[in-house]
């Protein structure tokens, strides 16, 4: 795994300014539902073979690095929450789990950089919803601007920024239309105000990134599950399986999928090896939120 990890510094030196906005989405439901949002970019489209299956595409993995889970400048940020199920999971375990659902959609790992069509960057973690800010200024302020900032931030991270819920004026409690949207889309707010386990996959054109040091995003899938009564390591296989049919596809909004039962077999992680550092460049900084 050391060679795959080595990709990270060069990748984010290249992609440091490539923070991608989330796709427009709809609201999530019960505690056992994975919320999935997927979007394609830059003319990406899967090739369908005569038998109806997708033409296989090769890829390599890269770790996305840490994500900022709350916006800067809050009056009273929450205390860190220790969660071994997500804090202690390794990059290798996440990749092994996701590799199977990717294979179901004809995405095939390769150890040869010259053969890789996609570079799939993987982010994961646990969001901090405003329900976790008990006793803080945000909690006491109700629909104050800080609480709304956190809700809007999490909506972008998780893929819930949909149906104009977070349009301009969302953070203005005197805005009548904003208050109406809150009521109509209360299930969206209920979902993001709880902590959620999430995964973000961003697929870039590997050859353009490797040879030209240029980031070209082709598709992105965000999926998440409420943290309540769940364990990230145990539930990740089901989350990934539920989201897999949208890998490389446009979900046209947020889609809710019940976590499938059964066993998910995971194989060995394949590494593409190291990508050379950009001449004169360092490792760069990871974006605050993909």
RASULNOR-V60226 format. One record per helix or strand. SS is the DSSP state (hx for helix, st for strand). FROM is the first residue (numbers start at 1). LEN is the number of residues. Records with the same first field share a line. If there is no record, write none. Layout:
SS->FROM-LEN, FROM-LEN
//
This chain:
hx->2-14, 84-4, 91-14, 113-3, 130-3, 137-4, 145-14, 176-9, 186-8, 206-7, 232-15
st->33-8, 48-1, 54-1, 57-7, 107-3, 118-9, 196-10, 217-10, 255-4
//
